């Protein structure tokens, strides 16, 4: 196992963001010489300086803890279960969002796309899924693309796979993750013979089209995250809310 110094880790994040030492120094309002000294280990940064640089590098909270540990400091951001009493206000907000979105589907997933919570409108879709895919942790990517999951219901599966691929590629570019990389390689690696999928010029966003009981449902989604979280669990969850893209799809849910 390779153990990196805090300077080496900061340099990796700087390269990942495509910044020079001068770029980072200007953004963080420090000298380029100081950034160089920190990266080469000739200067030991304070915890506040590490977080200052990490903020400009858009380092996720989990990795900020790793930076602090590498420099000999205690982690700054706690990780609690979502049902922990300290997160009760946040959990209540999530529940309110899910419930308020009914009768349309909404769910919560974590940084590895494991489903954390859903509203009741999601339940009918799970009836079409093989039971082993519903054993926790239920992964949203696998659920959507596995032939025993929702894939047989998805009319424009190539489009949906391309959306997953794009979102997870951006996520991995922002913050590498071994487990998420494994999911990408298992389910999203493009093949030469893969169809490109159809595009509808009139669509503002690419909808997910499901065929259920002989009816086609067109849905698009939005993502909601917490602003300025100070807990790893809250930082890493997202709420995906699905909306009908036409009156016929809306009638399916409201009826």
Helices and strands as residue ranges (DSSP letters): H 6-16, H 21-28, H 32-40, H 47-56, H 61-70, G 85-87, H 88-101, E 106-109, E 115-118, G 120-122, H 123-126, G 131-134, H 140-145, G 151-153, H 157-174, H 178-187, E 208-212, E 215-224, H 232-235, E 238-244, H 247-254
